[in-house]
């Protein structure tokens, strides 16, 4: 009888804090300060972003299987509003936008899903994921205390959640979706908007929770996320991060594996040693959920790339490259890191670290439980010098900028700086296969005169083209006098365009006279 009363009191406590998220059927998903709890089991969750529209449905299962083989528990994806509702009330869930098929594929492989509904995604995606028709709703103002925007946003989120519920895809129904996200990286805009931003954020959180998904909701990069929504971290390093309430878990929704590529810009690469060190540092300071952004970046098909400067490639130096091939040593080094972290899971989720100085830039983080579990992370923050340290009367050598993981507080099973996998170089060779289809985009300039109008200065692109074209044609007639008077003056006419955000080609009398570099 005593144990029964204790059990009831705990459940009532969780409900009072708004943390109990499970329904009657399926798995109960809750959280506490140590992590996400699935059916009563607290977990260290390792996740990776794979965006379904950035690959083909035929690739999905192979990508997800590789992610699972790499030690992941969760697949994370945004939901892309402009792909799903290209015009008001007309929905698209076919082909690369078959969200249900993607989630069911993750379920088939045996992983969980984090669904970042947004509906603003950023993601270097065209218009941040918003459908362009939204811009022309009368009286609309985006992501603020604005009734037309809130009505449209709520309708779309209800559509997505309702569709997933009808397919029993939330964990509370026996499905794989264990976490949902509302809004995205709203902290800075919220502060800039002041009271209107705060009001909108609170409305968004309340609206999302009211959709009754049976799983926790998160808001990334917004430290004011209201209960029961969890605020989370994005960035290169997140070991400094703490949630805004002591009973919320420490979650990292975007651990950047690299960076996106711009036309004419460098291809950014992040050494796996640095990425692994960042993840180990996050875990040793209490982190319990890590999502790699991206685990497979993929391709910006058609005109989906944000920009105009983001390339069609969204490779992101991810562990699985744009073509679905494993990138070494990044993939296998992270796989070994994940194995080491999982060996420590019981100690990590059941205790707080005892932190001991081992030197000027060296520390030991020790997790020990009354049941005898013990795990240690020996960290060297010196980026230039190795260190020989003494821990539990034993000597350990720590390379610069590294962490050694000891699942039994004695033996090192992994060091973030020691890579035991050879680097792979993918070489593209010509193939004899023929393309099944090829998309081209033609700009019809025969109708220019019919659509011409006069304006002063450069125009806002989407207002004019409604996203049907990446180009605007500007035409001007300039009388510079006779060639004789021009030659006597000794000066050539100069055209000045005050814009850094446009590519410009200038034609004079039908001939190319110049262009921006």
DRENTI-667307 format. One record per residue (C-alpha): residue in one letter; x, y, z. Coordinates in steps of 0.02 Angstrom, whole numbers, plus 32768, in hexadecimal, padded with zeros to 4 digits. Example, Ala and Ser with C-alpha at 12.3 -4.5 7.8 and 13.67 -1.06 7.14 Angstrom:
<papas>
  banu    px    py    pz
     a  8267  7F1F  8186
     s  82AC  7FCB  8165
</papas>
This chain:
<papas>
  banu    px    py    pz
     x  8000  8000  8000
     x  808F  8077  8028
     x  80DD  8061  7F7D
     x  8034  8081  7F2C
     x  8020  8127  7F84
     x  80D2  815A  7F52
     x  80AE  8131  7E9D
     x  800E  819A  7E9D
     x  8063  822F  7EED
     x  80ED  822E  7E6A
     x  8070  822E  7DDB
     x  800F  82BD  7E28
     x  80B0  831F  7E3B
     x  80DB  8309  7D84
     x  802E  833F  7D4E
     x  8037  83DA  7DBA
     x  80D5  8410  7D60
     x  808A  83ED  7CB5
     x  810C  8367  7C92
     x  809D  82CE  7C7E
     x  8088  82BE  7BC2
     x  804E  820B  7BA7
     x  7FA0  81CE  7B7D
     x  7F50  8126  7BA3
     x  7F8E  80C3  7B0C
     x  803E  80B3  7AC8
     x  80DA  80F1  7B20
     x  80D8  8176  7BA8
     x  8156  8200  7B84
     x  8183  8276  7C11
     x  821D  82D3  7C4A
     x  827C  830C  7CE3
     x  831E  836B  7CFA
     x  8386  82D2  7CCC
     x  8336  82AD  7C25
     x  82A4  8271  7BBB
     x  824B  81DD  7C0B
     x  81FB  815D  7B97
     x  818A  80DE  7BEE
     x  81DE  8101  7C94
     x  8290  80EF  7C51
     x  82FD  818B  7C53
     x  836B  8192  7BB8
     x  8402  81E6  7B6C
     x  83BE  8206  7ABD
     x  842F  8217  7A24
     x  83D8  8263  798E
     x  83FF  8299  78DD
     x  83A8  8310  7864
     x  836F  82C6  77BE
     x  82F7  8337  775E
     x  8280  82CE  76F5
     x  826F  834B  7663
     x  832C  8354  7652
     x  8339  829F  761A
     x  82CA  8229  75B6
     x  8251  81AC  7602
     x  82BA  8121  75B7
     x  834D  815C  7620
     x  82F2  816D  76C6
     x  8300  80BD  770B
     x  83B8  80AE  76DF
     x  83DF  8155  7731
     x  837F  8127  77CF
     x  83CF  807A  77DA
     x  847B  80CB  77CD
     x  844C  8147  7855
     x  8416  80B7  78C6
     x  84B9  805B  78A1
     x  8513  80FA  78D2
     x  84CA  80EF  7980
     x  8435  8166  7974
     x  8391  8152  79D1
     x  832E  81DD  797E
     x  8314  822B  78D1
     x  82EE  82E6  78D6
     x  8298  8346  784B
     x  8244  83EC  782B
     x  8197  83F2  77DB
     x  819A  8461  7740
     x  80FA  84C7  7734
     x  8117  850F  7686
     x  8134  8460  7640
     x  8096  841C  7690
     x  801D  84AD  766E
     x  8056  8503  75CD
     x  7FAF  855F  75C2
     x  7F2D  857D  764A
     x  7ED4  84DC  7678
     x  7F28  8476  75EF
     x  7F9B  83F8  7641
     x  802B  8391  75FD
     x  8066  82F4  7655
     x  80A9  829A  75BD
     x  8158  8263  7589
     x  81E0  82BA  75EB
     x  8159  830D  7655
     x  810A  8269  768F
     x  8123  828E  7747
     x  80BF  81F8  7784
     x  8125  8181  771A
     x  81C6  81CC  775C
     x  8190  81B9  7812
     x  8152  8108  77F4
     x  81FA  80DF  77A6
     x  8251  811C  7843
     x  81DA  80B2  78AA
     x  81FD  801A  783D
     x  82B8  802B  785A
     x  8299  8039  7915
     x  82C6  80EC  7940
     x  8267  817C  7991
     x  8238  8221  793E
     x  8248  82D6  7973
     x  81CE  833C  790B
     x  81F8  83F5  78FF
     x  8154  8439  78BB
     x  8183  84EF  78CD
     x  8131  8523  785D
     x  81C3  859B  783D
     x  825C  852F  781E
     x  82E6  85A2  77DC
     x  8353  850C  77A5
     x  839D  8570  7714
     x  82F7  8545  76C0
     x  8297  85B7  764A
     x  8237  863C  76AC
     x  8263  85E1  774D
     x  81DE  855F  7728
     x  814D  85DA  7721
     x  80DC  85CC  7688
     x  80E7  866B  7621
     x  8029  867D  7618
     x  802E  86A0  76D3
     x  8082  8746  76AD
     x  7FE6  8784  7655
     x  7F67  875C  76DD
     x  7F16  8804  7707
     x  7F5A  8854  77A5
     x  7FDA  87CB  77C6
     x  807B  87E3  7828
     x  80EA  874C  7842
     x  811D  86FE  78E9
     x  80CE  877F  795B
     x  802B  87A6  79B4
     x  7FC8  87A7  7912
     x  7F20  874F  78FC
     x  7F2D  8725  7841
     x  7FD8  86D6  7859
     x  7FA7  8676  78F4
     x  7F0A  8633  789F
     x  7F6D  85F5  7808
     x  7FF7  85AA  7876
     x  7F7B  8551  78E7
     x  7F1C  850B  7854
     x  7FBB  84C1  7808
     x  7FF7  8477  78AD
     x  7F4B  842B  78CA
     x  7F55  83E0  781B
     x  7FFF  838F  783D
     x  7FD6  8352  78ED
     x  7F2A  8312  78B6
     x  7F76  82B3  7824
     x  7FF9  8261  7893
     x  7F78  8236  7917
     x  7F0B  81E2  7894
     x  7FA1  8173  786B
     x  7FC9  8151  7924
     x  8077  819A  7913
     x  808D  81EE  79BC
     x  80E0  8186  7A44
     x  8044  8197  7AAE
     x  7FEC  8133  7A24
     x  8077  80B5  7A0E
     x  80D1  811A  7987
     x  8186  8158  797C
     x  816E  8214  7998
     x  81AB  8239  7A49
     x  81CE  82F6  7A3D
     x  817F  8386  79DD
     x  81BE  8438  79C3
     x  8159  84D7  79B2
     x  81AA  8575  796A
     x  8264  8579  7944
     x  82F2  85E7  7980
     x  827A  866E  79B8
     x  82DF  86B4  7A4B
     x  832F  8748  79F1
     x  8293  8779  798C
     x  8229  876C  7A2B
     x  829A  87E4  7A88
     x  8299  885E  79F5
     x  81DA  8859  79ED
     x  81C6  887B  7AA7
     x  811A  885A  7AF2
     x  80D1  8821  7A4C
     x  815A  879E  7A3D
     x  813E  875F  7AEE
     x  8083  8754  7AD3
     x  8098  86F3  7A30
     x  8115  867B  7A7D
     x  80A0  8654  7B0E
     x  800F  863D  7A97
     x  8075  85C7  7A27
     x  80A9  855C  7ABC
     x  7FF8  8552  7B01
     x  7FB1  852B  7A55
     x  8030  84A0  7A37
     x  8015  844E  7AE0
     x  7F59  8459  7AC1
     x  7F6D  83EB  7A26
     x  7F7C  835B  7AA2
     x  8003  82F6  7A4B
     x  8030  8299  7AE9
     x  80EA  82C3  7AD6
     x  8156  8354  7B18
     x  816A  83F4  7AB4
     x  820C  8454  7A9F
     x  823E  8503  7A66
     x  82F2  8515  7A2C
     x  8355  85B4  7A4E
     x  82D1  860B  7AB7
     x  82FE  8614  7B6E
     x  8250  8653  7B9D
     x  81F3  85B7  7B61
     x  8161  85A4  7BDC
     x  8134  8505  7C3B
     x  8121  847B  7C0C
     x  8183  84A2  7B6B
     x  823E  847E  7B77
     x  82BB  8500  7B3B
     x  8350  84B5  7ADF
     x  83FA  84E7  7A98
     x  843D  84F7  79E6
     x  84F4  8516  79BB
     x  85A5  84D7  79A8
     x  85B4  84BC  7A64
     x  852B  84B0  7AE7
     x  8586  8478  7B86
     x  8562  8525  7BCF
     x  84A5  8511  7BB8
     x  8424  84F7  7C41
     x  8367  84EC  7C2C
     x  82FD  8579  7C75
     x  82B3  850A  7CFE
     x  8310  848E  7D6E
     x  8295  8402  7D48
     x  82AE  8408  7C8A
     x  832F  839C  7C2E
     x  83C9  83E4  7BDA
     x  83B0  83CF  7B1F
     x  8417  83FE  7A86
     x  83A7  8404  79EC
     x  8430  8437  7971
     x  84E2  83FB  7987
     x  852A  8441  78E5
     x  858F  83BE  7885
     x  85CA  8440  7808
     x  8579  84D1  77AE
     x  8516  84F7  7711
     x  8569  8527  766D
     x  854D  85CB  7610
     x  856D  85E6  7557
     x  8621  8620  7545
     x  8643  85FE  75FD
     x  86B2  857F  7653
     x  867A  84CE  767E
     x  867B  84CA  773B
     x  86B8  8430  7797
     x  86B5  840D  7850
     x  8739  8393  7890
     x  86E6  82FE  78E2
     x  875D  830E  7976
     x  8714  83B8  799F
     x  8661  837D  7986
     x  867C  82E5  79F5
     x  86CE  8351  7A7A
     x  8639  83C8  7A76
     x  85BF  8337  7A8D
     x  8624  82E9  7B1B
     x  862E  8392  7B73
     x  8572  83A6  7B64
     x  8551  82FA  7BAF
     x  85CF  8310  7C3C
     x  8577  83B1  7C71
     x  84CB  835F  7C78
     x  848F  835B  7BC4
     x  8419  82CC  7B9D
     x  83DE  82ED  7AEA
     x  8450  8314  7A56
     x  8413  832E  79A3
     x  8494  833C  7918
     x  8467  83C2  789A
     x  847A  8376  781A
     x  8495  82B9  7820
     x  8468  82B6  7767
     x  8456  8361  7717
     x  8420  832E  7669
     x  83F0  839C  75D7
     x  8388  8439  75BC
     x  8320  83FA  752A
     x  82CB  8471  74B2
     x  82BE  8520  74FA
     x  82B9  84F0  75B2
     x  8360  853C  75E3
     x  8359  85DA  764A
     x  83C0  8667  7610
     x  83DB  8693  7583
     x  8489  865C  75B8
     x  846F  85AD  7601
     x  84A6  8525  7587
     x  8440  848E  7552
     x  84B3  8425  75BE
     x  8487  841D  7677
     x  8512  83A2  76A0
     x  8540  83FA  7744
     x  85DC  838C  7759
     x  8564  8310  77A8
     x  8591  825D  77DD
     x  8528  8221  7749
     x  8550  828B  76B0
     x  84DC  82DB  7631
     x  84D4  823B  75CA
     x  84AE  81C9  765C
     x  8560  8188  766D
     x  85B7  8175  7715
     x  8638  81FD  7735
     x  86D2  81C2  7790
     x  871C  81DA  780E
     x  8687  8242  784B
     x  8606  81B5  7848
     x  866A  812D  789F
     x  86BE  819E  791F
     x  8613  81DE  7956
     x  85D4  8129  7958
     x  865C  80FC  79D5
     x  8631  8197  7A3B
     x  857B  8160  7A41
     x  85AC  80B2  7A7D
     x  8614  80FE  7B09
     x  8587  8172  7B3F
     x  8509  80E3  7B42
     x  857D  807F  7BB4
     x  856F  8110  7C2F
     x  84B2  8128  7C1D
     x  847E  80DC  7CC3
     x  84F6  8148  7D27
     x  84D4  81E5  7CBE
     x  8417  81DD  7CD3
     x  8419  81B0  7D8D
     x  8496  8227  7DDB
     x  84E2  82D3  7DD7
     x  859A  82EA  7DAE
     x  861F  8307  7E31
     x  869D  837D  7DE0
     x  8754  8377  7E13
     x  87E4  83DE  7DD3
     x  8872  8376  7D88
     x  88DC  840A  7D4F
     x  88D4  84BA  7D0A
     x  8860  848C  7C79
     x  8835  83D9  7CA8
     x  879E  8398  7D08
     x  874C  82F4  7D37
     x  868F  82E2  7D30
     x  865B  8249  7D93
     x  85AC  81FE  7D93
     x  8590  8178  7E18
     x  84F2  8125  7E5B
     x  84C5  80C8  7EF9
     x  84AD  802D  7E8D
     x  8567  802D  7E64
     x  8563  807C  7DB7
     x  85F4  80F2  7D96
     x  8627  8154  7CFB
     x  86AB  81DA  7CE6
     x  86D3  825D  7C63
     x  8786  82A0  7C6B
     x  878E  8344  7C0C
     x  8820  83AD  7BCC
     x  87EA  845B  7B95
     x  889B  848E  7B62
     x  8897  849B  7AA5
     x  8954  8492  7A90
     x  89A1  841C  7B10
     x  8989  836A  7B48
     x  8979  8347  7C01
     x  89A6  82B3  7C6F
     x  892C  82AC  7D00
     x  890F  823F  7D99
     x  885F  8200  7DB7
     x  8831  817A  7E37
     x  88EC  815B  7E52
     x  8905  8133  7D9A
     x  895E  8197  7D11
     x  8902  81CE  7C74
     x  8943  822A  7BDB
     x  88CB  82AB  7B94
     x  88EC  82F3  7AE6
     x  88CA  83AD  7ACC
     x  8813  83DF  7AC0
     x  87CF  8333  7AEA
     x  8768  82CA  7B62
     x  8789  8216  7B95
     x  86F2  81AD  7BC3
     x  8701  8129  7C4D
     x  865D  80C7  7C5E
     x  869E  806D  7CF9
     x  8704  8100  7D3F
     x  87A2  809C  7D17
     x  87B8  806F  7C60
     x  87B8  80E9  7BCE
     x  874A  80A8  7B42
     x  874B  8146  7AD9
     x  87A7  81EA  7AC6
     x  8759  8270  7A5A
     x  8800  82A4  7A0A
     x  883D  81F5  79DD
     x  87F6  81C3  7935
     x  880E  810C  7907
     x  87B9  8115  785D
     x  8809  8144  77B8
     x  87C7  81DB  775B
     x  8765  81AB  76C0
     x  876B  820D  761D
     x  86D4  81FB  75AC
     x  8703  8208  74F5
     x  867B  8227  7475
     x  868E  81CB  73D0
     x  8624  81D9  7331
     x  8593  815E  7328
     x  853E  8115  7290
     x  8490  8121  72DC
     x  8416  819C  7291
     x  83B5  821B  72F5
     x  82FE  81E9  7304
     x  82C7  829E  7310
     x  8311  834B  7315
     x  82C2  83EC  7350
     x  82E5  8493  72FE
     x  82A1  853E  7326
     x  8288  85B4  7294
     x  826C  866D  72A8
     x  81EC  86A5  7227
     x  8223  8754  71F3
     x  81A8  8764  7162
     x  8123  87A7  71D9
     x  8191  882C  7227
     x  813A  88BE  71D4
     x  808E  887D  7206
     x  80C1  8876  72BE
     x  812C  8912  72C2
     x  810E  89A2  733A
     x  8170  8A38  7377
     x  81BF  8A3E  7424
     x  8246  8A9E  747E
     x  82D6  8A33  74C0
     x  82E9  8978  74D8
     x  824E  8913  7505
     x  822E  888E  7589
     x  8242  87E8  752E
     x  81B6  877D  7576
     x  8137  880A  7570
     x  814C  8815  74B4
     x  816D  8762  747D
     x  8108  8706  7504
     x  8198  868A  7504
     x  8174  8650  7453
     x  8220  868C  7419
     x  82CB  86B1  745E
     x  82DF  8744  73E7
     x  829F  87F4  73CC
     x  82C4  8851  732B
     x  82EC  8909  7339
     x  82E9  8973  729C
     x  831D  8A29  728B
     x  833B  8A9D  71F8
     x  83C8  8B1A  7204
     x  83F1  8B9E  7181
     x  84AC  8BC2  7181
     x  84B4  8C30  70E5
     x  850E  8C16  7040
     x  85AA  8BAD  7035
     x  860D  8C48  7003
     x  85E1  8CAC  709E
     x  85FC  8C11  7108
     x  86AB  8BF6  70C4
     x  86D9  8CAF  70DC
     x  86A4  8CA5  7193
     x  8717  8C13  71B2
     x  86A5  8BC4  7236
     x  8643  8B23  7232
     x  8597  8B1A  7283
     x  8591  8ABE  732B
     x  8501  8A55  736C
     x  84F9  8A47  742B
     x  8487  89C8  7481
     x  8482  89DB  753E
     x  8460  8925  756E
     x  84CA  889A  75B7
     x  8441  8819  75AC
     x  842B  880A  74F0
     x  8489  87C2  745D
     x  8485  8840  73CE
     x  84A1  882A  7313
     x  849A  88CB  72AD
     x  846F  88CE  71F4
     x  8482  8968  7184
     x  8426  8961  70DF
     x  8411  88A6  70F6
     x  84C9  8882  7117
     x  8515  8850  71BF
     x  8573  88E6  7203
     x  85A0  88A9  72B1
     x  856F  8843  7349
     x  858F  8836  7402
     x  8619  87BF  7434
</papas>
